[in-house]
Amino acid sequence: MTSEARAYLWVVRASLFLVLCLAPYPCSRAVPSRAIVGGAPVTPDALALDGDTILASRHLSRGYPAVNPDGSVNAVVEIPSGTTAKFDVDEDAGTLRWARKREDNTRREIDYLAYPVNYGMVPRTLAADGDPLDIIVLGRGIERAHVTPTRIIGVLKMAHDDTRDDKLIAVPLEAALHNGFSRLRDLGELDEDYPETRHILVLWFSHYWGKGATEVVGWGDAAEAKAILDDAMTKVSSPAAGRTAPPGSRDLRPRGAPPSGWLAGSPSVPHLR
């Protein structure tokens, strides 16, 4: 065997040894391993327990305030845009779980075009349908179970089974998620800068659970959205609501008038049917 052949064989053996040694470590620290649950990546500060359940660093329903001291509103992203799997926050455990069908306990997934927006809930709230208040975050996809501060610019008023099922319309404020929508403060600016966006939302939310399953009632401006949010926050801390805040908790809303950054600019807008 020539010296060149011996050198080549040594390199091959050394490379194989390194591969075997590094096999238990599929990713380096520079490129972290990311769990994919329900067709979407899980936020880095949460743990995928299995293919159905995500454990966050805090209780997703009670571990965050609805409104931050700076006036921004927290959104827990249950369903990233571009996906179809229906995930909900487990109110008791505080985890994010793949929702199940009542009839056969199989995973729930919409049989329609994928969600065009990030969809989730506002922690420490209770809406008219008995669930946390829904929130839509405009822009690119956000990781599942990520909690991010937003600005509310309006509300899509909806009904399901004769019960109100409103969706707050929000834009991301987190620096890493900042996009063109982030500068918006009301629905009028949304119409001006992103024509027909509201029309797209009405069409999609009118049909995503099947023909006639949901009804779009109309739109509300930022001030109406704030009133809906305030009501949903009050119901959580009220014993009459049937759900109370956990022992030792306190109302984390800012006292007095909202800061200037909170829901600024809210002209009336026409209803879209």
N, C-alpha and C positions, 0 to 999 in steps of 0.2 A: 504494500500500500504506500502510495506516495505521501510526501509531507502535506501536500495540498489536500489530499483526501482525508488524512488524519485530522487536519484542522477543521475541515468541513464537518466531519463526523462529530468532533468535539462541540462545535457550535450547535449542531442539531440536538445533541444530548443535553447541553446546557439549557437550550430553549425549552425542551420538553420538561426538564426539571422545574424551571420557573413557572411554566403553565400549570403543572401539578400543584406547586406550592401556593399559587395565587388563585386556584380554582374556587376555594370557599369565599373569595372576595371579588364578586363580579364587577364591582364598580369602585373606582377610586374616590377619595374624598372630594376631588375637584368636580366629579360628575356623580352626584348622589343617586342612589337607587330610588325610583319613585313608584309607588303603588298605583295601579289602575283599578278603579272600582266602578262598575256600571258604565264602562266606556270612557271614563274621564280620570285624569290624574288627581290624586289626593293632595291637599295642601301639606307642605313640609312639616308643620307643627302638629299634625294629626297622625294617628296610627290606624292602618287598615287591619282590623282584627280578623276579618275573613272577607269573602266576596260580597257580603251583604251589610257589614257593620263597620263604621268608622268611629274611633274614639279620639276626641279632640283633647287639647291641653286643658280646657275648661268645660264645664257643663254648658252645652250650646244653647239651652233655653234660659237658664238662670245665672250663668257665669259671666254674662256681659250686660251692660245697661242698654236700654233701647236707644237712649240719646246720650252722647258723650258730652263732657264739659264744654267743648267748643261748638256744640250745637249740631254736629254731624250725627247721622242715624246709622246704627250698626245693622248690617245685612249679613245673615248667615246664608251662604250659598249652598243650597241643597242640590240644585240642578244647573250645571254649567250650560251655557249656550252651545248649540251644536250636538246635544245629547238627547236621548229619549227616555232613559230610565227614571222612574219616579221615586225620589228619596224624600224622607221626612225626618225631622228631628223627633226623637223619642223624648217626650216631655218628662218622663220619670228618670230615665237613665242619663239623659243629656247627650246621647250618642246620635249619630246619623245612620239611619237604616233604610234599606231598600224596601219600599212599601209593598204590601201584599194584597192580592185580590181577596175579597171576602168570600166569594163562592168556592174557590179551590186553593187558596193560599199560595198561588204562584206569584212570581214577581210582577209588579205593575210596570207597564211601559206604554207610552202613548203610541197608537198606531196611526201616525200622521207625520208630517214634516217635523224635523227636530226643533227643539226650543230655539227661537231666534234671539233670545235674551237670557241673561243669567237670572235664575228664579230662586227665591228663598223666603226666609221669614225674618221678622224683627224680634229679637229676644225680649223677654219680659212684657209680652203683649198678649191680648186675647181679643180676637175679632168676633163678629156677629155669628160666624159659623161654628164657634167653639174651639177654633184652632188659633195659633199665633197669626198675627197679621202678615199677609203676603207682601213681598216686595220684589220688584223687577229692577235689575241693574243693567243699564245700557252699555254697550261696548263689547270688546272681545271676551272670549271665554275666561272665566275665573275658576280656579281649582275648587274641587268639591270639598266642602266643610270649611272653606276659608271664611273668616269673619272680617269684614272690611267697612270702613266708614264711608258714608255716602251723603249726598245732598238730595232731598226730596224736591221734585219739580212739579208734581201733580199726582193724580190718581185715576186709574181706569176702574170705573164703577161697574161691577158685574153682579150677577145673581146665578145661583145654582140650587135647584130644588126649592125655589121660592125663598131662599136665604141669601142675604148679601154676601158677596165673596170678593171684596175690593182688593185691588193690587196697587200698592204705592209705586210710583215711577221715580227711579232714582238714577243718579250719575255717580261714578266712582271718584273719590277724593284721594285715595291712597296714591302716593307718588309712583309706585311701581305699576299701577293700573291706570294711570292718567291717560286720557285720550281726548278726542275732540268733543265728546259729549260732556266731559268734566267741566267745561266752562259754562254750561247751560244753567239757568236759574228758574226758568218757567217754561210752560208748554208753548208759549208764543215763540220763544227762541228755538225750541225744538222744531216747530213748523217751518221757521224761516231758514234754519241751517241744515235741516235734514228733512226735506219735503217727503210727504207720504209715509213717514215712519209710523205715525199714529194710525193711519189707514191699514198698514201692514199688521200692527198689533191687534186691531179690531178684528180683521179677517182671521188671524191665526187663533186668537183666544175664543172666537165664536165657534170654532170647529175642532179644536185639538182633542176633545174627548168624544167626538162624534156629533153628528147633526142633531141640533136641538138640545144637547146636554148642558150647554152653558148659554148665558144671555149677557150681552154687553149692554148695560143700561145707559152709559154715557161717560163723560169725562168731568173731573173736578180739578180746579186749579191748585196751586201750592198751598193756599190758605185752607182750602177744604181738606186737602191731604193731611195737613197738620192737625186739624180738628179730629179727623178719623184716627190718627196716631195717638193723640192725647186721650181719646176715649178708650182705645185699646190698652193703653198703659194704665189708666185708672182702674179698669176692670180686673187687672192682675192683682192689685193691692187691696181691692175691695172684697170683704168677706161675702157679700151678697152675690159675687160673681161665680162662686162655687170653686174658685181656685185662688189661693192666697200665696203671697210671696213666702219663700222659705224663712224659717226662724233666723232672726239676726240680720235679715236683709233690710235695706232701706231704699227709699225712692231715690234713684240716681239722676233724675231729671234736673237740669239747671233751674234754679228758682228765679222768679221774676220774669221779666220780658225776655224772649229768645234773643240770642246774639244776632248781630247784623248779618252774619254768614248763614243763618238758619232760614231756609225757605224765603230768601229775598226775592222780591218781584213776583207778583202773582196776579196778573190781569185775568179777567174772565175769558174763557175760551168756549167756542161753540161745541155742542155735543155732536159726536159722530155715532151714528146708529149702525 
